[in-house]
């Protein structure tokens, strides 16, 4: 995502001829978009994206379970510490 934002900023600076970016070639300005594509391809290939989604869903699920247990009065500080690995 940072590569994409950097690329958009560089394109805007080049288009409006602001600062030293105005003197750069278009190839240099467009490099962040290529890096973003490479990052997304690697993240999908390696499973990084899926792993992050699973971690987020698991954290939301555990938070929901803890919230429901505390509302029912079933969650004690001892069981909470045990679950967190303390």
HULINQUI-V971267 format. One record per residue. N is the residue number from 1. RES is the residue in one letter. OMEGA is omega in whole degrees, 0 to 359 (999 if undefined). NEAR is the number of other C-alpha atoms within 8 Angstrom. Layout:
n: (N N)
res: (RES RES)
omega: (OMEGA OMEGA)
near: (NEAR NEAR)
This chain:
n: (1 2 3 4 5 6 7 8 9 10 11 12 13 14 15 16 17 18 19 20 21 22 23 24 25 26 27 28 29 30 31 32 33 34 35 36 37 38 39 40 41 42 43 44 45 46 47 48 49 50 51 52 53 54 55 56 57 58 59 60 61 62 63 64 65 66 67 68 69 70 71 72 73 74 75 76 77 78 79 80 81 82 83 84 85 86)
res: (X X X X X X X X X X X X X X X X X X X X X X X X X X X X X X X X X X X X X X X X X X X X X X X X X X X X X X X X X X X X X X X X X X X X X X X X X X X X X X X X X X X X X X)
omega: (179 178 180 179 178 178 179 178 180 179 179 179 179 182 181 177 180 174 182 179 180 182 181 175 180 178 179 182 184 180 180 178 175 177 177 179 179 179 181 178 179 182 178 181 185 182 181 182 181 180 179 178 180 179 180 179 179 178 178 180 181 178 179 179 179 180 180 178 180 177 178 181 182 184 178 180 179 180 178 179 181 182 182 176 179 999)
near: (5 6 10 10 8 9 13 8 8 11 10 8 12 13 8 7 9 9 6 6 11 11 7 9 6 6 6 7 13 11 9 11 10 8 9 12 8 8 8 8 8 8 10 10 7 6 8 9 8 8 8 8 8 8 8 8 8 8 8 8 8 8 8 8 8 9 8 8 10 10 7 7 7 7 10 8 6 6 8 9 9 8 7 6 5 5)
